[in-house]
């Protein structure tokens, strides 16, 4: 039943108490629980106010039965079996501006939505990512609040930065006043696999005063060692930082850049260019059936034991003929090298090969499981960034080879910047930036595009190109490369971005009101469609 409803019930007394405390309950409140579950929030509310007026919605029939038994003696508790996201009565009430004083919930995370329901949800929530419903529950619940009503939700922290939740963040920042966000690991719920590393509790107040909302400040709490520290404001590990909503709104995609490494957030916000401005960032190819088409140079290669080894005599590379590139090779000599994931800096060995015969290419273009995407970048020279990284982002050359869907291909518009971008994507500074933009270990194309870019002067470009040339030469010799070269590369990029850092510090010395007006005007000029809402 959990797989269908993804109902992770809040069986944690400290978390329940923490959330109820933030509601600031009053005797005359009208309260809504949009996904009742086992009723733990309602129980806690009724302990404080047995005559509380509470509406509960729940979709799971078994949960409805439990809720009905549990609260049958409370005449002011109304229970309805319905889908909060699709219920016409709620939709109508939301359109009239809401009617609830307080809303509290632990909405479903990651529940599978069939395609029919996705289409229905997309009609109601056209700007939202409908495969993941917690964001829809949050948006709908805000609509159902009265003006100045309070909401407390426990949800995954992915809404803070993921590209797909941009519309939700915009709504939070312009239509509510955030009070507090508490961040903690999902391990605070023992024996429950949420599928998310971290959770958050967000407390907010509905407000239609957009300009005042943007001036609002809120607190982010983190560093909790265990669930009981949620109730302790003076623990030695607790971190509290204040943010203004307008600062978050001015970030790229309105992202909550909370991992601020010594001014990295300022660099991101104030950058005049990004990697997306100077390079095309695209996802690679998938055969649809790697077991049938993929071969490995040796079974010693990581994850290579399940694949047949390649006969070097079958390799046809580099491809010279445009027809071979687009339609495949004729004859038996039809395998080409393909760049796959794996965290290797600067240069990957040719460990993997894939069939590129006419028959195979026809399959790639027509098979439903295959992904023949962005083909105009196949067999070009560029840079490969693995979609999933370990401790840091890495990048390696694509030297006229194919690259698979575990790779983001970065293709500089000015090819003279190839070595420079390769070095930058392997730098410590770039890693700090991508982790501020997206704290997870994933590096999708949309996030790589947002990384700030700083153009070098001719001397700096020559210096970086020389260092990268030495690194590549050493790697081609097969003995690794001197790590001192990495330190030299890192120092150059710190120097290149230093001027921008100083400019950021100078801007921070401007009086706050003047500084915010300056940032706001720049954002309005750059993103006019996004800022009409506050004019």
C-alpha positions in Angstrom: 0.0 0.0 0.0 2.9 2.3 0.7 4.2 2.0 -2.9 0.9 3.4 -4.2 0.3 6.1 -1.7 3.9 6.6 -0.5 2.5 7.4 3.0 5.4 7.7 5.4 3.5 8.4 8.6 5.1 10.8 11.1 5.7 8.4 14.0 8.2 10.7 15.7 6.9 12.5 18.8 9.6 15.2 18.8 9.0 16.1 15.2 5.2 16.2 15.7 5.6 18.4 18.8 8.0 20.7 17.0 5.6 21.1 14.1 2.5 21.7 16.3 4.4 24.3 18.3 5.0 26.3 15.1 1.3 26.5 14.4 0.7 28.9 17.3 -2.7 27.3 17.8 -5.7 29.4 19.0 -9.0 28.2 20.2 -11.0 29.6 17.3 -8.7 28.2 14.5 -10.1 26.3 11.6 -7.4 23.7 10.7 -6.8 21.5 7.7 -4.8 18.3 7.4 -4.6 17.5 3.6 -3.2 14.0 4.0 -4.4 12.6 7.3 -2.4 9.3 7.4 -2.8 7.9 10.9 -3.9 11.2 12.4 -0.8 11.9 14.5 -1.0 15.7 14.0 -4.7 15.8 14.7 -4.2 13.8 17.9 -1.6 16.2 19.1 -3.9 19.2 18.2 -6.9 17.7 20.0 -4.7 17.1 23.1 -4.3 20.8 23.4 -7.8 21.8 22.2 -10.4 19.0 22.2 -13.0 21.3 20.5 -10.7 22.2 17.6 -12.4 22.5 14.2 -10.4 20.2 11.9 -11.0 19.0 8.3 -9.0 15.9 7.3 -8.6 14.6 3.7 -7.1 11.2 3.0 -7.0 9.0 -0.1 -6.1 5.6 1.3 -9.3 3.7 2.3 -7.5 1.8 5.1 -6.3 5.1 6.6 -9.8 6.5 6.3 -11.2 3.6 8.4 -8.5 4.2 11.1 -9.2 7.9 11.2 -12.9 7.4 11.5 -12.6 5.1 14.4 -10.0 7.3 16.2 -11.9 10.5 15.9 -15.6 9.4 15.9 -16.2 11.1 19.3 -15.0 14.5 18.1 -17.9 16.3 16.6 -15.8 19.1 15.1 -13.5 16.8 13.2 -14.6 16.1 9.6 -13.0 13.3 7.6 -13.3 13.0 3.8 -11.9 10.3 1.5 -10.7 12.3 -1.5 -7.6 13.3 -3.4 -6.6 16.7 -2.1 -4.9 17.6 -5.4 -8.0 16.8 -7.6 -10.9 17.4 -5.3 -13.3 19.9 -7.0 -14.6 21.2 -3.7 -11.1 22.2 -2.5 -10.3 23.6 -5.9 -13.4 25.9 -5.6 -12.5 26.9 -2.1 -8.9 27.7 -3.1 -10.2 29.9 -5.9 -12.0 32.1 -3.3 -8.8 32.8 -1.4 -8.8 30.0 1.2 -10.6 29.4 4.5 -8.2 27.8 6.9 -6.3 29.5 9.7 -3.7 26.7 10.1 -2.6 23.8 7.9 -0.2 21.0 8.8 1.0 17.9 6.9 3.5 15.3 6.0 2.5 14.9 2.4 3.4 11.8 0.2 6.9 11.7 -1.2 7.7 10.1 -4.6 4.3 8.3 -5.1 3.9 6.9 -8.6 1.4 8.8 -10.7 0.0 7.1 -13.7 0.0 9.0 -17.0 -3.7 9.8 -16.8 -3.4 11.4 -13.4 -0.3 13.3 -14.5 -2.3 14.8 -17.4 -5.0 15.8 -15.0 -2.5 17.3 -12.5 -0.8 19.2 -15.3 -4.0 20.9 -16.3 -4.5 22.1 -12.7 -0.8 22.8 -12.0 0.6 23.7 -15.4 3.9 25.3 -14.1 4.7 22.5 -11.6 6.6 19.2 -11.8 3.7 16.7 -11.4 5.7 13.5 -11.1 6.5 14.4 -7.5 3.4 15.4 -5.5 4.7 16.9 -2.3 5.3 20.3 -4.1 1.7 20.2 -5.3 0.4 19.5 -1.8 2.3 22.5 -0.6 1.1 24.8 -3.3 -2.5 23.7 -2.9 -2.4 24.1 0.9 -1.0 27.7 0.6 -4.0 28.5 -1.7 -6.4 27.1 1.0 -5.0 29.3 3.7 -6.6 32.5 4.8 -4.6 35.7 4.5 -2.0 35.5 7.3 -2.8 31.9 8.0 0.1 29.6 9.1 1.4 26.4 7.5 3.9 23.8 8.7 5.0 21.0 6.3 7.6 18.3 6.6 8.9 17.6 3.0 12.2 16.6 1.3 14.7 19.4 1.0 14.9 19.0 -2.8 12.5 21.9 -3.3 15.2 24.3 -2.2 17.4 24.0 -5.3 16.2 21.5 -7.9 15.4 23.1 -11.3 12.0 21.4 -11.6 10.7 23.2 -8.5 11.4 26.7 -9.7 7.7 27.6 -9.9 7.1 26.5 -6.4 10.0 28.6 -5.1 8.8 31.7 -6.9 5.3 31.2 -5.3 6.8 30.7 -1.8 9.0 33.8 -2.1 6.3 36.1 -3.5 3.1 34.8 -1.9 4.2 33.8 1.6 6.4 35.0 4.4 8.7 32.2 5.3 9.2 32.0 9.1 11.7 29.1 9.4 13.2 26.1 7.6 14.7 23.3 9.6 17.0 20.9 7.8 17.8 17.4 9.0 18.7 13.9 7.7 16.0 11.5 6.8 17.7 9.0 9.2 15.8 10.7 12.0 13.0 8.3 10.9 14.5 4.9 11.7 13.7 1.9 9.4 12.1 4.1 6.8 13.5 4.5 3.3 12.3 7.8 2.0 14.4 7.8 -1.1 15.7 11.3 0.0 18.9 12.0 2.0 17.5 15.0 3.8 14.2 16.4 4.9 13.0 19.8 6.0 10.3 21.4 8.0 9.1 24.7 6.5 6.9 27.2 8.5 5.3 30.0 6.5 2.5 32.6 6.6 0.3 33.3 3.6 0.5 36.9 2.4 -0.6 38.6 -0.8 1.7 41.6 -0.1 4.4 40.6 -2.6 6.8 43.5 -2.0 6.6 43.2 1.7 7.1 39.4 1.4 10.3 39.9 -0.5 11.6 42.1 2.3 10.9 39.4 4.8 13.7 37.6 6.6 13.6 34.0 7.7 15.8 31.5 9.7 17.4 28.3 8.4 18.4 25.8 11.1 20.7 22.9 10.5 23.3 20.8 12.2 20.9 18.7 14.3 22.6 15.5 15.6 19.4 13.8 16.5 15.7 14.3 16.4 15.5 15.5 20.0 17.7 18.5 19.3 14.9 20.0 17.2 13.4 21.3 20.4 16.7 22.7 21.7 17.8 26.1 20.4 21.1 26.2 22.2 22.9 23.0 21.2 26.5 23.4 20.2 26.1 21.9 16.7 23.0 24.0 15.8 23.6 26.4 12.9 21.2 29.3 12.4 21.4 31.7 9.5 19.1 34.5 8.4 18.2 35.1 4.8 16.0 37.7 3.0 13.5 36.5 0.5 14.5 39.0 -2.1 18.1 37.6 -1.9 16.8 34.2 -2.6 14.4 35.5 -5.3 17.4 37.1 -7.1 19.3 33.8 -7.2 19.3 31.9 -10.5 15.9 30.0 -10.7 15.1 31.5 -7.3 17.3 28.7 -5.7 17.9 28.7 -2.0 21.7 28.8 -2.1 22.3 27.8 1.5 25.7 26.2 1.1 27.6 29.5 0.9 31.3 28.8 0.7 33.0 32.1 1.5 31.0 34.3 -0.9 30.2 31.7 -3.6 26.6 32.7 -3.6 27.4 36.3 -4.4 29.6 35.1 -7.3 26.7 33.0 -8.6 24.1 35.8 -8.3 26.2 38.6 -9.7 27.9 36.6 -12.5 27.5 38.3 -15.9 28.2 35.0 -17.8 27.6 31.3 -17.1 28.9 28.1 -18.7 25.6 27.9 -20.5 26.4 31.2 -22.2 29.7 30.0 -23.6 29.0 26.3 -24.2 26.3 23.9 -25.2 25.5 21.4 -22.4 23.7 18.3 -23.6 22.9 14.8 -22.5 24.2 11.8 -24.4 23.2 8.6 -26.1 21.7 5.4 -24.9 21.4 2.2 -27.0 18.3 0.9 -25.3 20.0 -2.5 -24.8 23.7 -2.1 -23.7 24.1 -5.9 -23.3 23.5 -6.3 -27.0 25.6 -3.4 -28.4 28.2 -2.5 -25.8 31.7 -4.2 -25.4 34.5 -3.6 -23.0 38.2 -3.6 -23.6 38.8 -5.9 -20.6 36.8 -7.6 -17.9 39.1 -5.8 -15.4 37.3 -2.5 -16.2 34.9 -1.5 -13.5 31.4 -3.0 -14.2 32.8 -4.7 -17.3 32.4 -8.4 -16.3 28.9 -8.7 -17.7 30.0 -7.5 -21.2 31.8 -9.2 -24.1 35.3 -7.9 -24.8 36.1 -6.0 -27.9 38.2 -7.3 -30.8 40.4 -4.4 -31.7 40.1 -5.4 -35.4 36.4 -4.4 -35.2 37.0 -0.8 -34.2 36.3 1.8 -36.9 37.5 5.1 -35.5 37.8 8.0 -36.1 34.8 8.2 -38.3 35.6 10.4 -41.4 32.5 10.0 -43.5 29.5 12.1 -42.6 27.2 9.3 -43.8 28.9 6.9 -41.4 28.5 9.3 -38.6 24.7 9.8 -39.2 23.7 6.4 -40.5 26.3 3.9 -39.3 29.2 1.9 -40.8 29.0 -0.9 -43.3 30.8 -4.2 -42.8 32.1 -5.9 -39.7 34.5 -3.0 -38.7 31.8 -1.0 -37.0 32.6 -0.4 -33.3 33.4 3.1 -31.9 34.7 4.3 -28.5 32.1 5.7 -26.2 32.7 7.9 -23.1 30.8 6.7 -20.1 30.5 7.9 -16.5 33.2 7.5 -13.8 35.1 10.2 -12.0 38.3 10.6 -14.0 39.9 14.0 -14.5 41.1 15.4 -17.9 41.3 12.1 -19.8 39.5 8.8 -19.8 41.0 5.6 -21.4 39.2 4.0 -24.2 37.5 1.2 -22.1 34.1 1.0 -23.8 33.0 0.5 -27.4 29.6 0.4 -29.0 28.3 -1.0 -32.2 27.8 1.7 -34.9 26.7 -0.4 -37.8 23.9 0.7 -40.1 21.6 -1.9 -38.5 22.5 -0.8 -35.0 22.0 2.9 -35.7 18.6 2.2 -37.2 17.7 0.5 -34.0 18.9 3.4 -31.9 16.8 5.8 -33.9 13.6 3.7 -33.7 13.6 1.7 -30.5 11.4 3.1 -27.7 14.0 2.4 -25.0 16.9 4.0 -26.9 17.8 7.6 -26.6 19.2 9.0 -29.9 19.3 12.5 -28.4 21.4 15.5 -29.4 23.0 13.6 -32.4 24.7 16.7 -33.9 27.1 16.6 -31.0 28.1 12.9 -31.6 31.8 12.4 -32.5 32.6 16.1 -31.8 35.4 17.4 -29.6 34.2 18.6 -26.2 34.2 17.9 -22.5 32.5 15.1 -20.6 31.1 15.7 -17.1 29.6 12.7 -15.3 25.9 13.1 -14.3 26.8 11.6 -10.9 29.9 12.7 -9.1 31.6 11.4 -6.0 33.2 14.0 -3.7 33.6 16.5 -6.5 32.7 17.3 -10.0 35.2 16.0 -12.6 35.6 16.5 -16.4 37.5 14.8 -19.2 38.0 15.3 -22.9 35.6 14.0 -25.5 38.0 13.5 -28.5 35.7 12.9 -31.4 33.9 10.1 -29.6 30.4 9.1 -28.7 29.2 9.9 -25.2 26.4 8.1 -23.3 23.5 9.4 -21.2 25.4 9.3 -18.0 27.5 12.2 -19.3 26.7 15.8 -19.9 28.6 16.9 -23.0 30.0 20.4 -22.7 30.8 21.9 -26.1 32.4 25.3 -26.1 31.1 27.7 -28.7 34.7 29.1 -29.0 36.9 26.0 -29.3 39.9 28.0 -28.0 38.3 27.8 -24.6 38.2 24.0 -24.5 41.3 23.4 -22.3 40.3 26.4 -20.2 36.8 25.0 -19.5 38.2 21.5 -19.0 40.5 22.9 -16.3 37.8 25.0 -14.7 35.4 22.1 -14.5 38.1 20.2 -12.6 38.9 23.0 -10.2 38.1 23.3 -6.5 36.4 26.6 -7.1 34.0 25.1 -9.7 33.1 22.3 -7.3 32.2 24.8 -4.6 30.0 26.6 -7.1 28.1 23.5 -8.3 27.6 22.4 -4.8 26.1 25.7 -3.8 23.8 25.6 -6.9 22.9 22.0 -6.3 23.9 20.3 -3.0 23.2 16.8 -4.3 25.8 14.6 -6.0 24.0 15.0 -9.4 25.3 17.3 -12.1 22.5 17.5 -14.8 23.0 19.8 -17.7 20.6 22.5 -16.3 22.9 22.9 -13.3 26.2 22.9 -15.2 24.7 25.7 -17.4 24.3 27.9 -14.3 27.9 27.7 -13.1 29.5 31.2 -13.3 32.0 31.8 -16.1 34.8 34.3 -16.0 36.8 35.1 -19.1 40.6 35.0 -18.8 43.0 37.6 -20.2 45.3 36.2 -22.9 48.2 35.6 -20.5 45.9 33.6 -18.1 44.5 31.6 -21.0 48.0 30.7 -22.3 49.0 29.7 -18.7 45.9 27.4 -18.3 46.4 25.9 -21.7 50.0 25.1 -21.0 49.2 23.4 -17.7 46.4 21.3 -19.2 48.8 20.4 -22.0 51.3 19.1 -19.5 48.6 17.2 -17.6 47.3 15.5 -20.8 50.8 14.6 -21.9 51.5 12.9 -18.6 48.2 11.0 -18.7 48.8 9.8 -22.2 52.1 8.4 -21.0 50.1 6.2 -18.6 51.6 7.2 -15.2 49.0 9.7 -13.9 50.0 13.4 -13.6 51.8 15.6 -11.1 49.3 16.9 -8.6 51.2 20.2 -8.3 49.7 21.0 -11.6 46.2 20.8 -10.1 47.3 23.3 -7.4 48.6 25.7 -10.0 45.4 25.4 -12.0 43.3 26.1 -8.8 45.4 29.1 -8.0 44.9 30.6 -11.4 41.1 30.3 -11.2 41.0 31.8 -7.7 43.0 34.7 -9.1 40.7 35.1 -12.1 37.6 35.2 -9.9 39.2 37.3 -7.2 38.3 40.6 -9.0 34.7 39.5 -9.0 34.9 38.6 -5.3 36.2 42.1 -4.5 33.5 43.6 -6.5 31.0 41.6 -4.5 32.5 42.7 -1.3 32.4 46.3 -2.4 28.7 46.0 -3.3 28.1 44.6 0.2 29.4 47.8 1.7 26.7 49.8 -0.1 23.7 50.6 2.2 21.2 47.7 2.2 18.3 49.6 0.6 20.5 50.9 -2.2 22.1 47.6 -2.8 18.8 45.7 -3.0 17.5 48.3 -5.5 20.5 47.8 -7.6 20.3 44.0 -7.6 16.5 44.1 -8.2 16.8 46.4 -11.2 19.5 44.2 -12.7 17.3 41.1 -12.2 14.3 42.8 -13.7 16.3 43.8 -16.8 17.7 40.3 -17.3 14.5 38.4 -16.5 11.6 40.7 -17.3 9.0 37.9 -17.7 9.9 36.5 -14.2 9.4 39.8 -12.4 6.1 41.2 -13.7 4.4 39.7 -10.7 5.8 42.3 -8.3 5.4 45.4 -10.4 
